[in-house]
Amino acid sequence: WVGGWAGGLVGGWVRAVHPSDPMLRGGVSCCEDLVLWRPSGAAVVRSWRQVLRSGGAVVVGWLWLHPELPPPAQAALESAALLEAFGNAKTVHNNNSSRFGRWCSVQFDKSRRVSTCSIEVYLLERSRVVTQGPAERNYHIFYYMLAGSSEAERKEYRLLDGERRYRYLCGGLAAEDIDDTLEWSRCHDKLQLLGFAAQDLAGLFRVYAAVLLLGNLSFRESIEEEEAQGGSADNVVVDSAQDLAAVVELLGVEVGALTSLLVTRRIGSGRGSFYDVPLTCAQCADMRDGLAKAVYARLFEHIVGRMNAHMSKPLGASGAAEGAAEGTDARAFVGLLDVFGFENFDTNSYEQLCINYTNEKLQKHFIDFEVKLQVEDFQREAIE
């Protein structure tokens, strides 16, 4: 058992390693899987640290004389903490609830050292980007950005004063034990450690600021004189010109292209021709929310992809890239599954249904597996 105390008991089960284990002997491919469960996202980072340190010290032969983690394992740990900013949020039951699932694979080279790491994420709760329940928050990164940005950053990202100025944020909510200002600084440091340059960070947070401002766009029916400003055939226009101009600037797109995307829907005739169908104000609002959710999800995947690119470079004991000198055996790995938060809200989204269903299936699999092992032990020891 690997775990510790972090506001509650956290940990996971992993098979004990014997000196004759194939991974310790080297030359034979094998793998171990570990399921982490915990009361909060902060707890899983502590568990990951113990698991990665155990993986470096016991499974791979990394001596306890080295209190620091090997570089790839350290990068994996930083990525685990960093993804909390973009994929965790305050709910009514948990101030740091994971709103996505992740699978982390730690690979080893033929010298039994941690070589590379990779992360796969799934079931991100997209609906949280545009709506949250009472006493809940949107994803942490928005509050970090608003609380910790410098004056220069606030000007560059066109940030408004306070959460209450944004429709997509529950105004004024604070998450206990989370310092939004401090976490903004830590988020920057972790992104730079994982290979994001200053220019990359600026572009990244410009898009996040644009997602927030998308929620402030409203729509109304216009008079004929306003059709030239973006109205469709039914005279629906964006009723917040200042916010629209800021979104266009942050995303670097043409105002006409974005307006057309929001107030019309393109339909194909089946013969190679297309025509635009005007939308109602309510449909335009749905289109706006759909765009915000899609942009946030794609950006989340982009960040994970950049992390994987950085962690996929084999590193030696000195921390320098070694290329494929010794080679990484893709079949020799320790896999860590971080199970996302089981919740039961007054109104549960489709994503939450998928999350809860997956949790139940994993729990059943775990119980069945443990019961089977216990039965085999009883039979082997002739216990009735």
Long-range contacts (C-beta under 8 A, 24 or more apart in sequence): 2-34, 2-47, 2-50, 2-51, 2-54, 3-47, 3-50, 4-46, 4-47, 4-50, 6-38, 6-39, 6-40, 6-42, 6-43, 6-46, 6-47, 7-39, 7-40, 7-42, 7-43, 8-38, 8-39, 8-40, 8-43, 10-36, 10-37, 10-38, 10-39, 10-43, 10-44, 10-46, 10-47, 11-36, 11-37, 11-38, 11-47, 12-36, 12-37, 12-47, 12-51, 12-336, 13-370, 14-51, 17-58, 17-59, 21-59, 23-59, 23-60, 23-108, 23-112, 23-332, 24-59, 24-61, 24-112, 26-110, 26-111, 26-112, 27-110, 29-329, 29-331, 29-332, 30-331, 30-332, 31-331, 31-332, 31-333, 31-334, 31-335, 32-59, 32-333, 32-334, 32-335, 33-334, 33-335, 33-337, 34-334, 34-335, 34-336, 34-337, 35-337, 35-339, 35-362, 35-366, 36-336, 36-337, 36-338, 36-339, 37-339, 39-94, 40-94, 40-95, 40-96, 40-97, 41-84, 41-88, 41-96, 41-97, 41-98, 42-84, 42-96, 42-177, 44-80, 44-98, 44-338, 45-77, 45-80, 45-81, 45-84, 48-76, 48-77, 48-80, 48-104, 48-336, 49-77, 51-334, 51-336, 52-76, 52-77, 52-106, 52-114, 55-106, 55-114, 55-334, 56-114, 59-108, 59-112, 59-334, 60-108, 60-112, 60-113, 60-114, 61-112, 61-113, 62-113, 62-114, 70-113, 70-114, 70-315, 70-317, 71-315, 71-319, 72-106, 72-114, 72-115, 72-116, 72-117, 72-311, 72-314, 72-315, 73-106, 73-114, 73-117, 75-117, 75-193, 75-194, 75-307, 75-310, 75-311, 76-104, 76-106, 76-117, 76-119, 76-311, 78-190, 78-193, 78-194, 79-117, 79-119, 79-190, 79-194, 79-307, 79-311, 80-104, 80-338, 81-186, 81-190, 82-187, 82-190, 82-191, 82-194, 82-307, 83-119, 83-121, 83-303, 83-304, 84-140, 85-139, 85-140, 85-141, 85-144, 85-183, 85-187, 86-139, 86-140, 86-141, 86-300, 86-303, 87-121, 87-124, 87-139, 87-300, 88-139, 88-140, 89-125, 89-128, 89-132, 89-136, 89-137, 89-138, 89-139, 89-140, 90-136, 90-137, 90-140, 90-173, 90-175, 90-178, 91-133, 91-136, 91-341, 91-343, 91-345, 92-133, 92-134, 92-135, 92-136, 92-345, 93-341, 93-343, 94-341, 94-343, 95-175, 95-176, 95-177, 95-178, 96-140, 96-175, 96-177, 96-178, 97-341, 97-343, 98-338, 98-340, 98-341, 99-124, 99-125, 99-128, 99-139, 99-340, 99-341, 99-351, 100-124, 100-125, 100-300, 100-340, 101-337, 101-338, 101-339, 101-340, 101-355, 101-358, 102-337, 102-338, 103-335, 103-336, 103-337, 103-338, 104-335, 104-336, 104-337, 104-338, 105-333, 105-334, 105-335, 105-336, 106-333, 106-334, 106-335, 106-336, 107-328, 107-329, 107-330, 107-332, 107-333, 108-328, 108-329, 108-332, 108-333, 108-334, 109-314, 109-326, 109-327, 109-328, 109-329, 110-326, 110-327, 110-329, 111-326, 113-316, 113-317, 115-314, 115-315, 115-326, 115-328, 116-311, 116-312, 116-313, 116-314, 116-315, 116-328, 117-311, 117-312, 118-308, 118-311, 118-312, 119-304, 119-307, 119-308, 119-311, 120-304, 121-300, 121-301, 121-304, 123-340, 123-351, 123-354, 123-355, 123-358, 124-297, 124-300, 124-351, 125-349, 125-351, 125-352, 125-355, 126-293, 126-294, 126-296, 126-297, 126-351, 127-293, 127-349, 127-350, 127-351, 128-349, 129-168, 129-211, 129-292, 129-293, 129-296, 130-168, 130-215, 130-289, 130-292, 130-293, 131-168, 132-170, 133-345, 133-346, 133-347, 134-170, 135-170, 135-173, 136-170, 136-173, 137-169, 137-170, 137-173, 137-175, 138-168, 138-169, 138-170, 139-296, 140-175, 140-178, 140-180, 140-183, 141-187, 141-208, 142-166, 142-168, 142-169, 142-208, 142-212, 143-169, 143-175, 143-180, 144-180, 144-181, 144-183, 144-184, 144-187, 145-184, 145-205, 145-208, 145-209, 146-180, 147-180, 147-181, 147-184, 148-180, 148-181, 148-182, 148-183, 148-184, 148-185, 149-184, 153-205, 156-202, 156-206, 157-205, 157-206, 157-208, 157-209, 157-250, 158-209, 158-213, 158-246, 158-249, 158-250, 159-209, 165-216, 166-212, 166-213, 166-215, 166-216, 167-215, 167-216, 168-211, 168-212, 168-214, 168-215, 168-292, 169-212, 194-306, 194-307, 194-310, 194-311, 195-306, 195-307, 195-309, 195-310, 196-306, 200-306, 204-299, 204-303, 206-250, 206-251, 207-250, 207-251, 207-295, 207-299, 208-296, 208-299, 209-250, 210-246, 210-247, 210-250, 210-251, 210-295, 211-292, 211-295, 211-296, 211-299, 213-243, 213-246, 213-247, 213-250, 214-247, 214-288, 214-291, 214-292, 214-295, 215-288, 215-289, 215-292, 216-240, 216-243, 217-243, 217-244, 217-247, 217-262, 217-288, 218-285, 219-262, 219-263, 219-281, 219-284, 219-285, 220-281, 221-281, 230-255, 230-256, 230-259, 230-260, 230-263, 231-263, 232-263, 232-264, 232-276, 232-278, 232-279, 233-278, 234-278, 234-279, 234-280, 236-263, 236-278, 236-279, 236-280, 236-281, 236-284, 237-263, 238-262, 238-263, 261-287, 261-291, 262-287, 262-288, 262-291, 263-287, 337-362
